[in-house]
């Protein structure tokens, strides 16, 4: 693996959150969130928006239609980048 991919691997959840907050998932997950968010918003809220009856709550729901797919795709991306702790390290942890 090259050094760029090595920087995107993680073992502990704090390392995963560091990657997330550094923006590692953005290039992959934003397009997913846009496509899925548009589809969900069309299915769930288009009638309310078209009728002109959209409230603040409607727009919060529309926003969540984008946030949830982003979170799910980020989790999938990070889960695929997870590396297992070495077996020796695991054995030492179990003995403690």
Beta strands, then each sheet from edge to edge (+ up, - down):
end
